[in-house]
Structures are given as structure tokens and as C-alpha cells.
Amino acid sequence: MPTTSDFRVFAAAALRSPATMGTFLATSPAASEVLAQVVPRSADPVVVELGPGTGAVSEAIADRMAGRGRHLAVEIDTELVDHLRAAKPDLEVIEGDAADLRKLLADAGAGPVDAVVSALPWTLFAPALQDKILQEIAGALAPGGAFSTIAYLTGVVAPRGRRFRRRLHRTFDEVMVTSTVWRNIPPALNYVCRRPR
Ligand SMILES: C[S@@+](CC[C@H](N)C(=O)[O-])C[C@H]1O[C@@H](n2cnc3c(N)ncnc32)[C@H](O)[C@@H]1O
């Protein structure tokens, strides 16, 4: 469960960097659980989380992994990185930009990735950055791997949200949409993508 310190650190980051945070509230446990469903409950998966923030989604991923495999988290904000390293010592936190994903993973000695889980604020990113990060994810996934990302219901129908969804379809052969998770502020759904084109 999120601590008071998580709330404080998250709000401070949202004030400091609105363009990379995109919200003042961390993802709820209910939405985190749905996001993390692409994480295999068996074997030793390599799982990459993009934009872990204060670790709300990290907890749902860790629950499914139950100590197996590798759970790496790529976070761009130095203060969030420091907070995560102190609060979640079992998480492999990588300070860096998701746009450099394959290089970051190579530097960490991590092989093909079984699941990528993202809570990045996609609709705030320029189209070129969206494409770059999606290509990095597609290139990092193992055959049979899956990518899940949260989208706020409020943004899905907006032009930026529709454009992002078209990008997902251009990048992946399969793009599934979950039902809406109402126990999140704002309500959210997830895209689950497989088989990079
Ligand atoms: C909406 S917050 C989500 C935080 C947390 N995962 C959650 O769901 O509560 C977005 C996170 O993505 C991080 N972020 C934004 N752009 C990034 C990038 N290019 N590479 C890595 N992390 C990024 C932000 O610093 C922030 O922690």
C-alpha cells in the first residue's frame, strides 16, 4: 500500500515535472493489478516497468513475480529514482529514459523481455517520442512477450488518445483493450499489445 511519503514524493514530482508525470495521483491498486496481468506467474520472467513513479504498479508486478525472475524499472526522474531505491530495495531501478530502453537493458545485462508494463503519460509526449519508445519496446520484447499500458478514459476519446491508439495498432499485430477500471482516478483502461509488426 502507498505510504504518506509516497504521496508526498509523487505530488512533489507532479509539481516539479507536470509534462513527465501527467497526474497528481498514483495508479490505484485495482488498476495496477489489471496492468500487471501481462506478467507471467510461472518460470523466471524478465519484466520491465516504464515510469514506476513511487512504485504503485511495482507492487502489483512484484506480487505476481513472487521473487522469481528480474523486475527492472526505468525511471527518468532522479528524485523518484532515489525514493524507489530506498523504499523498494528488491526492485532493479534504472535511472534513464524509456526512449533508450534497449541500451539500458543491454547495460543491465537483461535479455529479451517477457513483459513491459507502462504507466507513461503517452498523450503528453510528442509523436516522434511516442514512436521512438514504442519501437524500443517492440524491439526489446521476447517472442510471445506482451506490453501493457494504462490509458485514462478521459483521454482515450480525445484526438491525442485516438492518435496514440493508432500508433499502437501500427506497432503491434494485436492490441486488446481491457474493460474500464472505475476504481482509479481518473477511471482507466489498459491496452495489451503483442507481436510487434
Ligand atoms: C503517471 S506517472 C506513473 C507513476 C506510477 N507508475 C503510477 O502508475 O502511479 C508517470 C511516470 O513516468 C515517468 N516518466 C515520464 N517520462 C519518462 C521517460 N521518458 N522515461 C522513463 N520514465 C518516464 C515519470 O517520471 C513518472 O514517474
Ligand as a Chemical Component Dictionary entry (heavy atoms), coordinates in Angstrom:
data_LIG
# 
_chem_comp.id                   LIG 
_chem_comp.type                 NON-POLYMER 
_chem_comp.pdbx_formal_charge   0 
_chem_comp.three_letter_code    LIG 
# 
loop_
_chem_comp_atom.comp_id 
_chem_comp_atom.atom_id 
_chem_comp_atom.alt_atom_id 
_chem_comp_atom.type_symbol 
_chem_comp_atom.charge 
_chem_comp_atom.model_Cartn_x 
_chem_comp_atom.model_Cartn_y 
_chem_comp_atom.model_Cartn_z 
_chem_comp_atom.pdbx_ordinal 
LIG C1  C1  C 0  1.811  8.982  -14.442 1  
LIG S1  S1  S 1  3.350  8.707  -13.621 2  
LIG C2  C2  C 0  3.085  6.993  -13.203 3  
LIG C3  C3  C 0  3.779  6.594  -11.948 4  
LIG C4  C4  C 0  3.422  5.184  -11.432 5  
LIG N1  N1  N 0  3.856  4.147  -12.345 6  
LIG C5  C5  C 0  1.952  5.047  -11.197 7  
LIG O1  O1  O 0  1.312  4.395  -12.026 8  
LIG O2  O2  O -1 1.460  5.562  -10.209 9  
LIG C6  C6  C 0  4.483  8.658  -14.977 10 
LIG C7  C7  C 0  5.889  8.244  -14.607 11 
LIG O3  O3  O 0  6.655  8.111  -15.804 12 
LIG C8  C8  C 0  7.933  8.719  -15.611 13 
LIG N2  N2  N 0  8.438  9.076  -16.947 14 
LIG C9  C9  C 0  7.955  10.025 -17.790 15 
LIG N3  N3  N 0  8.644  10.032 -18.939 16 
LIG C10 C10 C 0  9.567  9.036  -18.848 17 
LIG C11 C11 C 0  10.564 8.532  -19.721 18 
LIG N4  N4  N 0  10.738 9.068  -20.948 19 
LIG N5  N5  N 0  11.325 7.502  -19.311 20 
LIG C12 C12 C 0  11.129 6.950  -18.079 21 
LIG N6  N6  N 0  10.223 7.401  -17.197 22 
LIG C13 C13 C 0  9.430  8.419  -17.572 23 
LIG C14 C14 C 0  7.611  9.902  -14.724 24 
LIG O4  O4  O 0  8.747  10.436 -14.099 25 
LIG C15 C15 C 0  6.619  9.248  -13.765 26 
LIG O5  O5  O 0  7.278  8.583  -12.721 27 
# 
loop_
_chem_comp_bond.comp_id 
_chem_comp_bond.atom_id_1 
_chem_comp_bond.atom_id_2 
_chem_comp_bond.value_order 
_chem_comp_bond.pdbx_ordinal 
LIG C1  S1  SING 1  
LIG S1  C2  SING 2  
LIG S1  C6  SING 3  
LIG C2  C3  SING 4  
LIG C3  C4  SING 5  
LIG C4  N1  SING 6  
LIG C4  C5  SING 7  
LIG C5  O1  DOUB 8  
LIG C5  O2  SING 9  
LIG C6  C7  SING 10 
LIG C7  O3  SING 11 
LIG C7  C15 SING 12 
LIG O3  C8  SING 13 
LIG C8  N2  SING 14 
LIG C8  C14 SING 15 
LIG N2  C9  SING 16 
LIG N2  C13 SING 17 
LIG C9  N3  DOUB 18 
LIG N3  C10 SING 19 
LIG C10 C11 SING 20 
LIG C10 C13 DOUB 21 
LIG C11 N4  SING 22 
LIG C11 N5  DOUB 23 
LIG N5  C12 SING 24 
LIG C12 N6  DOUB 25 
LIG N6  C13 SING 26 
LIG C14 O4  SING 27 
LIG C14 C15 SING 28 
LIG C15 O5  SING 29 
# 
